[in-house]
Amino acid sequence: MAFRNATTSNSAANGLQDKEVIFPKGPEDTISALRWSPVSNHLAAACWDGKVYIFDANNPTSTDTIKGVAAITVGAPVLDCDFSKDGAIAVGAAADKKIHLMDLNSSQTMTLEGHTSPVRTVRFVDVPSANAPIIASGSWDKTVRYWDMRQPQPIGALQLSERVYAMDANSSLLIAATADNQVHFVNLHANPLQLWKSIESPLKHRTTAVSVCTGGTHWATVGIEGRAAIQIADEKDESYKALSYKCHRETSANNRNLTDVYTLNDVAFSPTHKDVLATAGSDGTYSIWDVNLRQRLRSFPKVAAPVTSLSFSRDGMNLAYAVGYDWAKGYQHSKAGTETKLVLRCFPKALKEEPTTKKKTFY
C-alpha cells in the first residue's frame, strides 16, 4: 500500500511556518514514552534514567517558556507514563515491577505493587462501573491488572497469552499486543475483566506500539518491519476499511537495488482528528498521515538519532517527539554522546481542516 503526499497541507506552502522548540535539559537517557495531559499543556516523559519528567508547555514560544515542574524519581528504567483524566496525577510504569504515581498538586508520591515482572505500559482507563479513577497496567508477567489508587493491591486482572509489549485505551476500548503476535481487546464499558476477542496481529513481526483513536472506533499498530496497520475495532462497522502500508524505509546507500527497513518506535492518533496519526522511526524521521484519505499529510527532515516516541497535545496543535538511541541495533551500536533531546513542533494551523472536501483515494 502506498500513500500520496499532500500538496496543500504543508504550512510553508501557505506562507505559514511551523515552530520547533527544544525542551529544557532534563532526561539524561533515552525517553521511552511521551504523554500529554488531557486537560492542560503538561507533558510527561518516561525515561531510562529512572525518572518521569513533567514539563509545563503552556506557552511554547521559546525554551524559556517551557518549564520542568516535577519529576517522579523511580530509580529503575521507566517504560511508559500517563495522566489521570483530570490531569492531577502522573503515573509511570517501571522495570522494577512497580507503578509509580505523583499527585501534581501536593507532590505526594505512592507506588502500586503486584506485578511479578517489569511493567511495560500503563493507562488511566474509562470504567463507568467504578466509582474512582482506574489504572490499567500491562506487564511482562503476561497480565493486565486494574488498580484503584485507594487500595494497595490490584482490584482485578486479565491473564493473557504472553508478555505485554504494547497497550492503549480510549473510550470503551482497551487493546494489548503480546509477544506471541496476538492483539487482545477489552470492552471496558461491558466487562473489563473479560477479553472481548483476540486476533492475530496484522503485522508479521514484533509489535512495538499501539494506539486507539478518539472514541475507540479504530486502532493502529506498528512494529519492527517498517510497516503500520490500521483496523476497525468492530468488524461489523463497514464505515472504515482496514489498511497496512510500508513506511520508514529508504533506498540503501550501498546498493540502490536494496531497501533499508527501520523499526517503527511509536504511533499516536491525534486527539482531535481520529483519522490523523503520527509515526516515529529508527531512521530518525517522523511523519503525519491521514489514514482515511490514504495520504501523508506531513513529513519532516531527518534528525541526528532515532525518534523514540511522540505524542499530540490535547488540541492537536503541538507534537512532542523524543530523539535518542533506541537499541534497535543492539548495544554494539550504542555510542557515547548520542544526542538525547525532547522537541516540540508547534503547528500554525490545523493539520486537517474539517469538514474535508477532498476526494477519498484508496490504494
Order of alpha helices (4+ residues) and beta strands (2+ residues): beta-beta-beta-beta-beta-beta-beta-beta-beta-beta-beta-beta-beta-beta-beta-beta-beta-beta-beta-beta-beta-beta-beta-beta-beta-beta-beta-beta-beta-beta-beta
